[in-house]
Amino acid sequence: MITCDVFLTSLTMLRTSLIRQTPMRARSSSTASSTTRPKRRGRLPVPPLRQTLDKYLQSLEPFLLEDERRGGTSFTSAYALRRKWADEFETGIGKILQERLIG
């Protein structure tokens, strides 16, 4: 089994070797001037929170069904619990976060 230290050391060595292999490119004067002042882009649309939560719940279904097949919690009770959490999120902190995203 690889220890965390060995993994991090290997990752650092790989990153260093990749950096050394990447050639540096000279910037043209037009590129340099455009990077000094970034352009403002329009905000992306924020979907309704309920729509996002419904997609989240839908994405959980295959995992919950697989868990049930392997002897875990029944799909019905596991889905009901996630539905409860989603509803609590929607009326609690989710509502505040959604307002911040829109505002």
N, C-alpha and C positions, 0 to 999 in steps of 0.2 A: 504494500500500500504506500502511495506517495504521501509524504508529509506536506504540510502547508508551506514550510520553508523551502523545501525542494521545488515545489510547484512554482512558488513566487520567484525563486531564483531562475528557474528555467524560462518563465514568462518574461522576466526582465532581460535575459540574454537574447531571447528571440526578438523582442522589441528593439533592442539595441542593434542587432544585426540587420533588421529591416530598415531602420533609420539610416544606417550607413550605406545601404544599397540604393536608397532613393536619391536620384540626382537632384541637385538644387537647380531651380529654373530662375533665370533673371526676369525681373518684372519690368514691363515696359512702363513708360511714363503715364500712359492712359490708364493702366491698371492701378498704378499707385494712387492716382488722384481719385479714382472711383472708390477706393477702399478707405479713404479718409472720412468720408461722410456716407454712411450706409443709407440706402433708400428705404423709406417706410413702405411696408406692404400692408395691404388690407387685411383685416381680421378674418379668420376662417369662421364659417357659420357654426354655431353651437346647437346641436340637436337637443330636443326636449329631454329632460332627465329621465322621464318615464320610458321613453323610447330606448335610451341607452341601457337602462336597467333591464328592460325586456330582452334586449339582445344579449346582455350578460347572462341572464337566466337561461336563455335558449342555448347559449354556448356551453353551459354547464351540463346540459342533459346527457350527452354521450358519456361524460366522465362519471356522472352519478349512476347511470345504467350499468356501466362497466364495474363500478364499485359494488353494486348490488349483486351482479353476476359472480363476483369473487367472494361473496359471503358478507359483504359490508352492510351498512344501513340500507333499509328499503328505499327505493327510488322516491316513493310518495312522501315519506317522512323527511328524507334528505332535501328534496326539492321544496317542501313546505317550509323547512327551516331557512333555506336560502332566500325564499320568497319573503319571509318575515324580516330577515336582515335587510333585504333590498327596500322593503316598505319603510322600515325604520330609518334607513339611510336617506330615503327620499324626503321624509318629513323632518328629518333632523339636520345633520351637518351637510348632507347633500344639497338641501335647499339653499343653504348659505353659500356653498361653493359654486353652485350653478349661477346664482345671482352675481357672484364675483366674476365668473367667466363671461357672462353677458354684458355686465356693466363696464 
